[in-house]
């Protein structure tokens, strides 16, 4: 019985047995690492993980959050069917304001106004009658902000 127990004693292992044991342990460790690496980014099964946005590039401004611009409120006066204060979506034109005011009257001098001009919040759009002195054009507006 004593001879049988001597074979289990690690001091009784030969060099080839020790090398085989180390190779086996190394392979087990590599296999464990490979399985762990392959499943590390999967997360919980069935749960979508949103992609991580790329980091910002230096010197390139990030786009601002897209918010709905506020509406424009204008006073339409003169030769329109229903003069008054009108609220229109941002980006509206003088033609949109005239249409919202019921359109032009038969005596309107349409050539004296620029129907394609973009509206500015708080302005008055005056449509003169034929032969009436047209109002001066509004000052130009800048779309570029100063820093």
MARBA-3410 file (N, C-alpha, C, O; in Angstrom, 1 decimal):
147
0.8,-1.2,0.0,0.0,0.0,0.0,0.9,1.2,0.0,0.5,2.2,-0.6 ~ 2.0,1.2,0.7,2.9,2.3,0.8,3.4,2.7,-0.6,3.5,3.9,-0.9 ~ 3.7,1.8,-1.5,4.2,2.1,-2.8,3.2,2.8,-3.6,3.5,3.6,-4.4 ~ 1.9,2.5,-3.4,0.9,3.1,-4.2,0.7,4.6,-3.8,0.5,5.4,-4.6 ~ 0.8,4.9,-2.5,0.7,6.3,-2.1,1.9,7.1,-2.5,1.8,8.3,-2.6
3.1,6.5,-2.7,4.2,7.3,-3.1,4.0,7.9,-4.5,4.6,8.9,-4.8 ~ 3.3,7.2,-5.4,3.0,7.8,-6.7,2.2,9.1,-6.7,2.3,9.8,-7.6 ~ 1.4,9.3,-5.6,0.6,10.5,-5.5,1.4,11.7,-5.0,0.9,12.8,-5.0 ~ 2.5,11.4,-4.4,3.3,12.5,-3.8,3.9,13.3,-4.9,4.6,12.8,-5.8 ~ 3.7,14.7,-4.9,4.3,15.5,-6.0,5.8,15.4,-6.1,6.3,15.6,-7.2
6.5,15.1,-5.0,7.9,14.9,-5.1,8.3,13.7,-5.9,9.4,13.6,-6.4 ~ 7.3,12.8,-6.2,7.5,11.7,-6.9,7.2,11.9,-8.4,7.4,10.9,-9.2 ~ 6.8,13.1,-8.9,6.5,13.3,-10.3,7.8,13.5,-11.0,8.7,14.1,-10.5 ~ 7.8,13.0,-12.2,8.9,13.2,-13.1,8.8,14.6,-13.8,7.8,15.2,-13.7 ~ 9.9,15.0,-14.4,10.0,16.2,-15.1,8.9,16.3,-16.2,8.3,17.3,-16.5
8.7,15.2,-16.9,7.8,15.2,-18.0,6.4,15.3,-17.5,5.5,16.0,-18.1 ~ 6.1,14.7,-16.3,4.7,14.9,-15.7,4.5,16.3,-15.3,3.4,16.9,-15.5 ~ 5.5,17.0,-14.7,5.4,18.4,-14.3,5.1,19.3,-15.5,4.3,20.2,-15.4 ~ 5.9,19.1,-16.6,5.7,19.9,-17.8,4.3,19.7,-18.4,3.7,20.7,-18.8 ~ 3.8,18.5,-18.4,2.5,18.2,-18.9,1.4,18.9,-18.1,0.5,19.4,-18.6
1.6,18.9,-16.8,0.6,19.5,-15.9,0.6,21.1,-16.1,-0.4,21.7,-16.2 ~ 1.8,21.7,-16.3,1.9,23.1,-16.6,1.2,23.5,-17.9,0.6,24.5,-18.0 ~ 1.5,22.7,-18.9,0.9,22.9,-20.2,-0.6,22.8,-20.1,-1.4,23.6,-20.7 ~ -1.1,21.8,-19.4,-2.6,21.6,-19.3,-3.2,22.8,-18.5,-4.2,23.3,-19.0 ~ -2.6,23.3,-17.5,-3.1,24.5,-16.8,-3.0,25.7,-17.6,-3.9,26.5,-17.6
-2.0,25.9,-18.4,-1.9,27.0,-19.3,-2.9,27.0,-20.4,-3.5,28.1,-20.7 ~ -3.2,25.8,-21.0,-4.3,25.7,-22.0,-5.6,26.1,-21.4,-6.4,26.7,-22.0 ~ -5.9,25.6,-20.2,-7.2,25.9,-19.5,-7.3,27.4,-19.3,-8.4,27.9,-19.4 ~ -6.2,28.0,-18.9,-6.3,29.5,-18.6,-6.5,30.2,-19.9,-7.3,31.2,-19.9 ~ -5.8,29.8,-21.0,-6.1,30.5,-22.3,-7.5,30.3,-22.8,-8.1,31.2,-23.4
-8.0,29.1,-22.6,-9.4,28.8,-23.1,-10.4,29.7,-22.3,-11.3,30.2,-22.9 ~ -10.2,29.8,-21.0,-11.0,30.6,-20.2,-11.0,32.1,-20.6,-12.0,32.8,-20.7 ~ -9.8,32.6,-20.8,-9.6,34.0,-21.3,-10.3,34.2,-22.6,-10.9,35.2,-22.8 ~ -10.1,33.3,-23.6,-10.7,33.4,-24.9,-12.2,33.5,-24.8,-12.9,34.3,-25.5 ~ -12.8,32.6,-24.0,-14.3,32.6,-23.9,-14.7,33.9,-23.2,-15.7,34.5,-23.6
-14.1,34.3,-22.2,-14.4,35.6,-21.5,-14.3,36.8,-22.4,-15.2,37.6,-22.4 ~ -13.3,36.8,-23.2,-13.1,38.0,-24.2,-14.2,38.0,-25.2,-14.6,39.0,-25.6 ~ -14.6,36.8,-25.7,-15.6,36.8,-26.8,-16.9,37.2,-26.3,-17.7,37.7,-27.1 ~ -17.2,37.0,-25.0,-18.6,37.3,-24.5,-18.6,38.6,-23.7,-19.7,38.9,-23.2 ~ -17.5,39.3,-23.5,-17.4,40.4,-22.7,-18.3,41.6,-23.2,-18.9,42.3,-22.4
-18.4,41.8,-24.5,-19.2,42.9,-25.0,-20.6,42.6,-25.3,-21.4,43.5,-25.8 ~ -21.1,41.4,-25.0,-22.4,41.0,-25.4,-23.5,41.5,-24.5,-24.6,41.8,-24.9 ~ -23.2,41.8,-23.2,-24.2,42.3,-22.3,-25.2,41.2,-22.0,-25.0,40.0,-22.1 ~ -26.4,41.7,-21.6,-27.5,40.8,-21.2,-28.2,40.3,-22.5,-28.5,41.1,-23.4 ~ -28.4,39.0,-22.7,-29.0,38.5,-23.9,-30.4,39.1,-24.0,-31.2,39.2,-23.1
-30.8,39.6,-25.3,-32.1,40.2,-25.5,-32.2,41.6,-25.2,-33.2,42.2,-25.4 ~ -31.2,42.3,-24.7,-31.2,43.7,-24.3,-30.3,44.4,-25.3,-29.1,44.1,-25.3 ~ -30.8,45.4,-26.0,-30.0,46.2,-26.9,-29.2,47.2,-26.2,-29.7,47.9,-25.3 ~ -28.0,47.3,-26.5,-27.1,48.2,-26.0,-26.8,49.3,-27.0,-26.3,49.0,-28.1 ~ -27.1,50.6,-26.7,-26.9,51.6,-27.7,-25.4,51.8,-28.0,-24.6,51.7,-27.1
-25.1,52.1,-29.2,-23.7,52.3,-29.6,-23.1,53.5,-28.9,-23.8,54.5,-28.7 ~ -21.9,53.5,-28.6,-21.2,54.6,-28.0,-20.8,55.6,-29.0,-20.2,55.2,-30.0 ~ -21.2,56.9,-28.9,-20.9,57.9,-29.9,-19.4,58.1,-30.0,-18.7,57.9,-29.0 ~ -18.9,58.4,-31.2,-17.4,58.6,-31.3,-17.1,59.9,-30.5,-17.9,60.8,-30.3 ~ -15.8,60.0,-30.1,-15.4,61.2,-29.3,-15.4,62.4,-30.3,-15.1,62.2,-31.5
-15.6,63.6,-29.8,-15.6,64.8,-30.6,-14.2,65.0,-31.2,-13.2,64.8,-30.6 ~ -14.2,65.5,-32.4,-12.9,65.9,-33.1,-12.6,67.3,-32.6,-13.4,68.2,-32.7 ~ -11.3,67.4,-32.2,-10.9,68.8,-31.7,-11.0,69.8,-32.8,-10.6,69.5,-34.0 ~ -11.5,70.9,-32.5,-11.6,72.0,-33.5,-12.9,72.0,-34.3,-13.1,73.0,-35.1 ~ -13.7,71.0,-34.2,-14.9,70.9,-34.9,-16.1,71.0,-33.9,-16.2,70.1,-33.0
-16.9,72.0,-34.1,-18.0,72.2,-33.1,-19.0,71.0,-33.3,-19.3,70.6,-34.4 ~ -19.6,70.6,-32.1,-20.6,69.6,-32.1,-21.9,70.3,-32.6,-22.2,71.4,-32.2 ~ -22.8,69.5,-33.3,-24.0,70.1,-33.7,-24.9,70.4,-32.5,-24.9,69.6,-31.6 ~ -25.6,71.5,-32.5,-26.5,71.9,-31.4,-27.7,71.0,-31.4,-28.0,70.4,-32.5 ~ -28.3,70.8,-30.3,-29.5,70.0,-30.2,-30.6,70.7,-31.1,-30.7,71.9,-31.1
-31.2,69.9,-31.8,-32.2,70.4,-32.8,-33.5,70.7,-32.0,-34.2,69.7,-31.6 ~ -33.8,71.9,-31.9,-35.0,72.3,-31.2,-35.9,73.1,-32.2,-35.4,73.6,-33.2 ~ -37.2,73.0,-32.0,-38.1,73.7,-32.9,-37.9,75.2,-32.7,-38.1,75.7,-31.6 ~ -37.6,76.0,-33.7,-37.5,77.4,-33.6,-38.9,78.0,-33.2,-39.9,77.5,-33.6 ~ -38.8,79.1,-32.5,-40.1,79.7,-32.1,-40.8,80.4,-33.3,-40.1,80.7,-34.3
-42.1,80.5,-33.2,-42.8,81.1,-34.4,-42.5,82.6,-34.4,-42.0,83.2,-33.5 ~ -42.9,83.2,-35.6,-42.8,84.6,-35.7,-44.2,85.3,-35.6,-45.2,84.7,-36.1 ~ -44.2,86.4,-34.9,-45.5,87.1,-34.8,-45.3,88.5,-35.5,-44.4,89.2,-35.2 ~ -46.2,88.7,-36.5,-46.1,89.9,-37.3,-47.4,90.7,-37.4,-48.5,90.0,-37.2 ~ -47.4,92.0,-37.6,-48.6,92.8,-37.8,-48.7,93.1,-39.3,-47.9,93.7,-39.9
-49.8,92.5,-39.9,-50.0,92.8,-41.3,-51.1,93.9,-41.4,-52.2,93.8,-40.9 ~ -50.7,95.0,-42.2,-51.6,96.1,-42.3,-51.7,96.6,-43.7,-50.9,96.1,-44.6 ~ -52.6,97.5,-44.0,-52.8,98.0,-45.3,-53.8,97.3,-46.1,-54.8,96.9,-45.6 ~ -53.5,97.1,-47.4,-54.4,96.5,-48.3,-54.5,95.0,-48.3,-54.1,94.3,-49.3 ~ -54.9,94.4,-47.2,-55.2,93.0,-47.1,-56.6,92.8,-46.6,-57.2,93.7,-46.0
-57.2,91.7,-46.8,-58.6,91.4,-46.4,-58.8,91.5,-44.9,-59.8,92.1,-44.5 ~ -57.9,90.9,-44.1,-58.1,90.9,-42.6,-56.8,91.4,-42.0,-56.0,90.6,-41.5 ~ -56.6,92.7,-41.9,-55.4,93.2,-41.2,-55.4,92.8,-39.7,-56.4,92.6,-39.1 ~ -54.2,92.6,-39.2,-54.1,92.2,-37.8,-52.8,91.5,-37.5,-51.9,91.4,-38.3 ~ -52.7,91.1,-36.2,-51.5,90.4,-35.7,-51.6,88.9,-36.0,-52.7,88.3,-35.7
-50.6,88.3,-36.7,-50.6,86.9,-37.1,-49.4,86.2,-36.6,-48.3,86.7,-36.6 ~ -49.6,85.0,-36.2,-48.5,84.1,-35.8,-48.3,83.1,-36.9,-49.2,82.4,-37.3 ~ -47.0,83.0,-37.3,-46.6,82.1,-38.4,-45.4,81.2,-38.0,-44.7,81.6,-37.0 ~ -45.2,80.1,-38.6,-44.0,79.3,-38.2,-42.7,80.0,-38.6,-42.7,80.8,-39.5 ~ -41.7,79.7,-37.9,-40.3,80.2,-38.2,-40.0,80.0,-39.7,-40.3,78.9,-40.2
-39.4,80.9,-40.3,-39.0,80.8,-41.7,-40.1,81.2,-42.7,-39.9,81.1,-43.9 ~ -41.2,81.7,-42.2,-42.3,82.2,-43.0,-41.8,83.4,-43.8,-40.9,84.2,-43.4 ~ -42.5,83.7,-45.0,-42.2,84.8,-45.9,-43.3,85.8,-45.8,-44.4,85.5,-45.3 ~ -43.1,87.0,-46.4,-44.1,88.0,-46.5,-45.3,87.5,-47.2,-46.5,87.8,-46.8 ~ -45.2,86.7,-48.3,-46.3,86.1,-49.0,-47.2,85.2,-48.0,-48.4,85.2,-48.1
-46.5,84.5,-47.1,-47.3,83.7,-46.1,-48.1,84.6,-45.2,-49.3,84.3,-44.9 ~ -47.6,85.8,-44.8,-48.3,86.7,-43.9,-49.5,87.3,-44.6,-50.5,87.4,-44.1 ~ -49.3,87.7,-45.9,-50.3,88.3,-46.7,-51.5,87.2,-46.9,-52.6,87.6,-46.8 ~ -51.1,86.0,-47.2,-52.1,84.9,-47.4,-52.9,84.7,-46.0,-54.1,84.5,-46.1 ~ -52.1,84.7,-44.9,-52.8,84.5,-43.6,-53.7,85.6,-43.3,-54.7,85.4,-42.5
-53.5,86.8,-43.8,-54.3,88.0,-43.6,-55.5,88.0,-44.6,-56.1,89.1,-44.7 ~ -55.7,87.0,-45.3,-56.9,86.9,-46.2,-56.6,87.3,-47.6,-57.5,87.3,-48.4 ~ -55.3,87.6,-47.9,-54.9,87.9,-49.3,-55.0,89.4,-49.5,-55.4,90.2,-48.6 ~ -54.6,89.8,-50.7,-54.6,91.2,-51.1,-56.0,91.7,-51.5,-56.8,91.0,-52.0 ~ -56.2,93.0,-51.3,-57.4,93.7,-51.8,-57.2,94.1,-53.3,-56.0,94.1,-53.7
-58.3,94.4,-54.0,-58.1,94.8,-55.4,-57.3,96.1,-55.6,-56.7,96.3,-56.6 ~ -57.1,96.9,-54.5,-56.4,98.2,-54.6,-54.9,98.0,-54.2,-54.2,99.0,-54.1 ~ -54.5,96.8,-53.8,-53.1,96.6,-53.3,-52.1,96.8,-54.4,-52.3,96.4,-55.5 ~ -51.0,97.5,-54.0,-49.9,97.7,-54.9,-48.8,96.6,-54.6,-47.9,96.9,-53.9 ~ -49.0,95.4,-55.1,-48.2,94.3,-54.8,-46.7,94.4,-55.2,-45.8,93.9,-54.6
-46.5,95.2,-56.3,-45.1,95.3,-56.8,-44.2,96.2,-55.9,-43.0,96.2,-56.1 ~ -44.9,96.9,-54.9,-44.1,97.7,-54.0,-43.5,97.0,-52.8,-42.7,97.5,-52.0 ~ -43.9,95.7,-52.7,-43.4,94.9,-51.5,-42.7,93.7,-52.1,-43.0,93.2,-53.1 ~ -41.8,93.1,-51.3,-41.1,91.9,-51.6,-41.7,90.7,-50.9,-41.6,90.5,-49.7 ~ -42.5,90.0,-51.7,-43.3,88.9,-51.1,-42.4,87.7,-50.7,-42.8,86.8,-49.9
-41.2,87.7,-51.2,-40.3,86.5,-51.0,-39.4,86.8,-49.7,-38.7,85.9,-49.3 ~ -39.4,88.0,-49.1,-38.6,88.3,-48.0,-39.0,87.5,-46.8,-40.2,87.3,-46.5 ~ -38.0,87.0,-46.0,-38.3,86.2,-44.8,-38.7,87.2,-43.7,-38.2,88.3,-43.6 ~ -39.7,86.8,-42.9,-40.2,87.6,-41.9,-39.3,87.6,-40.6,-38.6,86.7,-40.4 ~ -39.4,88.7,-39.9,-38.7,88.9,-38.6,-39.7,89.0,-37.5,-40.7,89.8,-37.7
-39.6,88.3,-36.5,-40.5,88.4,-35.3,-40.7,89.8,-34.9,-39.7,90.6,-34.7 ~ -41.9,90.3,-34.7,-42.2,91.6,-34.2,-42.4,92.7,-35.3,-42.6,93.8,-34.9 ~ -42.2,92.4,-36.5,-42.2,93.4,-37.5,-43.6,93.7,-38.0,-44.6,92.9,-37.8 ~ -43.8,94.8,-38.7,-45.0,95.2,-39.4,-44.9,95.0,-40.9,-43.9,95.5,-41.4 ~ -45.8,94.3,-41.5,-45.8,94.2,-43.0,-46.9,95.1,-43.5,-48.1,94.8,-43.2
-46.6,96.1,-44.2,-47.6,97.1,-44.7,-47.7,97.0,-46.2,-46.7,97.1,-46.9 ~ -48.9,96.7,-46.7,-49.2,96.6,-48.1,-49.9,97.9,-48.5,-51.0,98.1,-48.1 ~ -49.2,98.7,-49.3,-49.8,100.0,-49.7,-50.8,99.8,-50.8,-50.8,98.8,-51.5 ~ -51.6,100.9,-51.0,-52.6,100.9,-52.1,-51.8,101.5,-53.3,-50.8,102.1,-53.2 ~ -52.4,101.2,-54.5,-51.8,101.8,-55.8,-51.7,103.3,-55.6,-52.7,103.9,-55.3
-50.6,103.8,-55.9,-50.4,105.3,-55.9,-49.9,105.8,-54.5,-49.5,106.9,-54.4 ~ -50.0,105.0,-53.5,-49.6,105.4,-52.1,-48.1,105.3,-52.0,-47.5,104.4,-52.7 ~ -47.5,106.1,-51.2,-46.0,106.0,-51.0,-45.8,104.7,-50.3,-46.3,104.5,-49.2 ~ -45.0,103.8,-50.8,-44.7,102.6,-50.1,-43.8,102.8,-48.9,-43.0,103.8,-48.9 ~ -43.9,102.0,-47.9,-43.1,102.1,-46.7,-41.7,101.8,-47.0,-41.4,101.0,-48.0
-40.7,102.4,-46.3,-39.3,102.0,-46.5,-39.1,100.6,-46.3,-39.7,100.0,-45.4 ~ -38.2,99.9,-47.0,-37.9,98.5,-46.7,-37.3,98.4,-45.3,-36.5,99.2,-44.9 ~ -37.5,97.3,-44.7,-36.9,97.0,-43.4,-35.4,96.8,-43.5,-35.0,96.4,-44.6 ~ -34.7,97.1,-42.4,-33.2,96.9,-42.5,-32.9,95.5,-42.7,-33.7,94.6,-42.2 ~ -31.8,95.2,-43.4,-31.5,93.7,-43.6,-31.2,93.1,-42.3,-30.6,93.7,-41.4
-31.5,91.8,-42.2,-31.2,91.1,-41.0,-30.1,90.1,-41.3,-30.0,89.6,-42.4 ~ -29.3,89.9,-40.3,-28.1,89.0,-40.5,-28.4,87.7,-39.9,-29.0,87.6,-38.8 ~ -28.1,86.6,-40.5,-28.3,85.3,-40.0,-27.0,84.7,-39.3,-27.1,83.7,-38.7 ~ -26.0,85.5,-39.4,-24.7,85.1,-38.8,-24.6,85.8,-37.5,-24.6,87.0,-37.4 ~ -24.3,85.1,-36.4,-24.2,85.7,-35.1,-22.7,86.1,-34.9,-21.8,85.4,-35.3
-22.5,87.2,-34.2,-21.2,87.7,-33.9,-20.7,87.0,-32.6,-21.5,86.7,-31.7 ~ -19.4,86.6,-32.6,-18.9,86.0,-31.4,-18.3,87.0,-30.4,-17.8,86.7,-29.4
END
